[in-house]
């Protein structure tokens, strides 16, 4: 059964506040039977007010559509054109190559028989009508933030998708992140130019952190005559994209702003996973395998591997599950302690006595509260506003050495491996290449159809258009009271290091974010990190 639903059923009789759509708005962009959207005001963390109100559409049986903005929301009499894909040989064999106007994707596929249908997102894909002519399109692509496997694949597929599917010939690459917009740095991108870039790591456009000056960026977009902006980056970059969209909307420009979520930590909410994550987990196996070889080759050998994961431990968790050679995985979401009964030192000693070696995987954001107690804490931030973390890998390696030297119970041989920059610099693997292609093509279809102010990504395996505010409201984190973390504990046979109070607090946090099996009312959703 496909996780794709039709809205249907008319408008809910809920007593929530509704605003009638402007007369110029094309009701075809709402599911059949829906003619209104709910209005609330969102505050962006970058300090700006989100003036274009979220479009919340409700239907029967608790159906809720969190829709994305459309150019027709603020541009009257927006012209429409026949989608050139209907004459494209690549799509001639597809039975239904245009997405139905009613197609939406549920955020939750596990529901109760008597429960509400819950939150849905607009399904991604080509529409029968588009709002840009091929010769009219002048697109640009920018990459921001840290490196991640798959960046070049996304760039390549946006360029090729625009050209091969829609006949677009004018695509600019903005060099060096957001500041490249007003530094006048551009690269002309054609299918020939980008043909082989997916085989390389990094980004051919260059990247940087910070540099977001909204007025300068939008002035540059307007001066260059750009009308489609594709922004590839993580949560900070998507916040910036949201602010850019707001300024463009305020000026009444016919410019579609599309975000492609990129984060190696997989910490973007709503979507199933971010691109590059599979490649990262796969490459991390090399470091873990090396640590295992080192640990098993000596008496009482310990291999410590630090992996990426500032606030979310998904890389460490999935790399541990994939390896089966890891004895202990430490992540930011699960506090641990060193000394005393049930502590990390006791577990290490127990494991060494049982099997003579041990492998520990630790995420870079784990144990930071323990570091701050033993080392001088710092509140410095990088250009993206992220707190600069101290090296927990070096610290825990030295702490383990000091403990066993002091106790003199057994001599250990510890090796520390930090593969961070090797991992993120690789090209994407086959799985991520396919994923990046789907992301890029979905983004292109959305922009050509006139949608704007959205991020594209898979929800329950179906690609969707997700409003910026849903991506920016919180970070996606490992839920330590969930089954996936329980599977890891069962795999490594490590202690949870959790007290009863920590477990109860974690359960409360999870219930606030996802009460039961369904999301709460999107208007009253709490911004709680899970």
Buried (B, 14 or more C-beta within 10 A) or exposed (E): EEBBBBBBBBBBEEEEEBEEBEEEBBBBBBBBBBBBBBBBEBEBEBEBEBEBBBBBBBBBEBBBBBBBBBBBBBBEEBEBEEBBBEEBEEBEEEEEBBBBBBBBBBBBBEBEEEBBBBBBBBBBBBBBBBBBBBEBBBBBBBBBBBBBBBBBBBBBBBBBBBBBBBEBBBBBBBBBBBBBBBBEBBBEBEBEBBEEBBEBBBBBBBBBBBBBBBEBBBBBBBEBEBBBBBBBBBBBBBBBBBBBBBBBBEEEBBBBBBBBBBBBBBBBBBBBBBBBBBBBBBBBEBBBBBBBBBBBEBEBBBBBBBBBBBBBBBBBBBBBBBBEBBBBBBBBBBBBBBEEEEBBBBBBBEBBEEEEBBBBBBBBBBBBEBBEEEEEEEEEEBBBEBBEBBBBBEBBBEBBBEBBEEEEEEEBBBBBBBBBEBBBBBBBBEBBBBBBBBBBBBBBBBBBBBBBBBBBBBBBEBBBBBBBBBBBBBBBBBBBBEEEBEEBBEBBEBBBBBEEEBEEEBEEBBBBBBEEEBBBBBEEBEEBBB
